Amino acid sequence: MGIITRTKSFSPNILVFLKDIVEDFLFMKSELATQIEKYQPQNWLVFFSPLEKNDVLSFFSYEDPEVRESIREIKYGRNRKILSSLTKFSAEHLASYIEENIWSFPSDERKEKKIIFIPIPSHKNRLNEKGFNQADDIAKELSKNFPFGSEVQKNILKKTKDTLHQTDLQRKERLNNLKNAFESKIPKEFLRSFFILIDDVSTTGSTFSEARKTLKRNGADHVICFSLARSGD
């Protein structure tokens, strides 16, 4: 993919079509990515390997070449086609997981609780540099395809510390790197919500852990963590 990042926008109609042509020419999308763009949601079933690791639920292994290429396309190329099929599949199974394992509130109490997707935020410096946060895109698509009511809230959790990339650090360094990295302010109307933290890949779960602690310190009762993929299998 080179050192230049593909940053496809979500603009409608002919502008998107022309932009896609130019970007595909300039950035030489891989043959594997082109193949994956043809996947329908049901095609992801062959890669589906749900696992809770380090208190993070994920549905795919980053070690699978197709999954790894898909995450790279979403993270650096903002590939809408791959994002759409992958999140449609994931939304259905995430909803099933919640109903079977977590959503045990009495039926009358369920009506009072909102399901809130919270993307793991990027620091403003990183966001200005890259132009978008892939966790935002994933959260929006998951919510859009969720079979029961949900919404995305990007302002509840903020990243106030411009941390180093976690992949470059040892475990102890990762924990120190993320200490006090997030701040949270939860409006009163959301305090009884069911929060789902969202990211593309989880390795040690350190980022999720710090984000969840921040939400809990600020009054959140129910918080789970979900990433599309996990690395280090």
Number of C-alpha atoms within 10 A of each C-alpha: 14 7 6 10 16 22 17 17 16 11 10 8 8 9 11 14 11 10 14 16 10 11 16 14 10 12 15 10 15 13 9 12 16 13 11 20 19 12 15 15 16 11 14 20 12 8 13 17 11 17 15 12 14 14 15 23 22 25 22 24 23 22 14 13 11 17 21 18 18 23 23 16 25 25 23 18 22 23 22 17 17 23 21 21 20 26 25 20 21 25 19 16 17 20 16 14 14 12 12 10 8 12 14 11 11 8 9 8 10 14 9 11 18 17 20 22 26 25 29 27 24 22 18 15 12 14 12 11 9 16 13 18 21 25 23 22 21 24 27 21 21 27 20 17 19 21 14 10 12 19 16 20 17 15 13 17 21 20 18 16 17 15 16 12 9 17 10 9 12 9 13 9 13 20 17 12 19 21 15 15 18 23 16 19 15 16 11 9 10 18 18 16 19 20 25 21 23 28 25 23 22 25 19 20 18 22 20 24 17 17 26 23 14 20 23 14 12 15 16 19 13 16 18 18 25 23 25 23 26 27 15 9 8
